[in-house]
Amino acid sequence: MGFGFYKATHIKEDLQLLMAVHETSAEIKAKIILDEANLAFCETTERQDEPGKRTPEGSGWDEGKMEGEYDEEDFQKILELQAKAAVICDEHPELEDLTAEMFQTITSENAEEVLKKIAENTEILELGRVSVTVFLLRFPSANSFMNKGHPLVMASDDYMLQNSDAQNWQDFKNIADGFGWG
């Protein structure tokens, strides 16, 4: 066997390793969706509008503070999605505790079952879809995510700290692709 075979074998192994890094476990998917759904309640309390009168302009985002956090052409879509999430939070306040409780129960052993429960709850699934979509509008590529930064990179949760910056972005992308949100 010559060098070419050795090189081809190692390239294949390196490619398999790279592909494995971009897989997202059911546990991470469930944790991201539930965490993001729960965070929608925090964002809703920071809004400048009121329940029953949600508008895109009522977002709690301060354009100056958020500079560089999103592409300008996607800003209106982001505001509309945030307003939609706020309406869900207004209409289903019980989901704040439910998403927090579900998040606390996730293990690698029960993650698939938790994902099924998420998929069965239209409102939780929609809050997750909105959050994942907003994330991908803000960060359309792994490179934009790493250049702009995101609180998840500095999160204290073990499931996020185990991943590199690019993997955090890839997890969101894998969720969007897996649920057909892309």
C-alpha positions, 0 to 999 in steps of 0.5 A: 500500500502506497502513500495515496491509500494512506492519505485517502484513508485518513482523509475519509477518517477526518471527514467522518470526524468532521461530520460527527462534530456537526450532528446534534443529539436529541438531548441538545435539540430538546434543551435548545428548543425548551430553553429558547421557548422559555426565554421567549417569556423573558423577552415578552416582559421586556416588550414596550407593548401590552398583551392584546396589543402586540406589534412588531414595533413593541419589541424590547430590542434596542437597535443601538445595543443590538447593532451588528447582531442581525442583518438589517434586511431581516430586522423586520422579520425578526420583530414580527416573529418576536411579536408572534412569540409574545402573543403565544406567551400572553395566551399560554402563560403556563408554558413558562413553568412547563418549559422550565420543568421539561428542560430540567428533566432532560437526560440523554436517555429520555431526550427522544421522548421529550422531543416527541412531547415538544412536537405534540405541543403546538405552542412550545413547538412554535416558540421553538420555531420562532426562536430558532428562526430568529437565531438563524436570521441573526446569524445566517452562517457559522462564521457570522455567529462566531464573528458577532458572538452570542450569549450561548457561547458564554452560557454556563450550561454544560450542554452548550459549553461542550460545543465550539462556537461553530457547533452551537450554530450548527445545532440551531441549523440542525434543529431548523432542518430537522423540523423543516423550519429552514 
